[in-house]
């Protein structure tokens, strides 16, 4: 009786290690200091030190890795650099740093640098376009509001910008300058347009300019110009016209407001 031959198990071929695809985009990159800072030169840390730690937490390895910028090394990690290294400073010139696509190691270091988005940012065309679009939206909103605004409110807002010079301006000059103000500083314009105290403050100033009300020499009280009767006392360390604007909202102040309004007519 023939015995069956035992078949030898076939050895499995070792699994081919997965090669991680390099997705790095080679392109020139521009970086700028945050806050519109433009010093002649500004240097950020290019190597790890006790005073300026330059480390990056590697989630795959589970620990922080020390970094440094060496022009003769491919890797930015100290543990992967070999032989003598040529160190170099990272310097912003007038607030800007342009890094050519060939300097991948420097671009990678700036991507992982702890000062990124704190002291400096990378120029992002999409992000810039979004910011510009949002600014244009605000600008259009402000200019439309300025175009449709009545002359009294226009004068009130423009007085914040130009002061008493508004009194001598024609209505067309006021409208023109208001639209220009809305275009040049739309955020401030919208803030003033939505502040009801601005119009009341302008009303108070006009009442003094037209000789209906007078402000005392010490800026502490308002009186009727016709008979000298005291209207209100200005709280200590407060702008007189802002105080009067707030006072107009009270029952007593509202009566005075209506009386002055009739005299304007």
GIMO-V885144 format. One record per backbone hydrogen bond with DSSP energy under -0.5 kcal/mol. NH is the residue of the N-H (numbers start at 1). CO is the residue of the C=O. If there is no record, write none. Layout:
nh->(NH	NH)
co->(CO	CO)
//
This chain:
nh->(20	23	26	27	29	31	32	33	34	36	42	44	48	49	56	58	58	59	62	63	65	67	68	69	70	71	73	78	80	81	81	87	88	90	91	92	93	94	94	95	96	97	99	99	100	103	104	107	108	109	110	111	112	113	116	117	118	119	120	121	123	125	128	129	130	131	132	133	134	135	136	137	138	139	140	141	142	143	144	145	146	147	148	149	154	155	156	157	158	159	160	160	161	162	163	165	166	167	168	169	174	175	176	177	178	179	180	181	182	183	184	185	189	190	191	192	193	194	195	196	198	199	200	201	202	203	204	205	206	207	208	209	210	211	212	213	214	216	219	222	223	224	225	228	231	232	234	238	243	244	245	246	247	248	249	250	253	254	255	256	257	258	259	260	261	262	263	264	265)
co->(18	21	24	25	99	97	121	95	119	33	92	90	67	52	65	56	63	57	58	58	56	54	76	46	68	86	70	66	77	77	78	85	69	44	89	42	96	39	40	39	93	31	29	97	98	100	102	103	104	105	106	107	108	109	113	120	115	115	115	32	30	123	124	125	126	127	128	129	130	131	132	133	134	135	136	137	138	139	140	141	142	143	144	145	150	151	152	153	154	155	156	157	157	158	159	162	163	164	165	166	170	171	172	173	174	175	176	177	178	179	180	181	185	186	187	188	189	190	192	194	195	195	196	197	198	199	200	201	202	203	204	205	206	208	207	207	223	221	216	232	214	229	212	224	222	222	220	235	239	240	241	242	243	244	246	247	247	250	251	252	253	254	255	256	257	258	259	260	261)
//
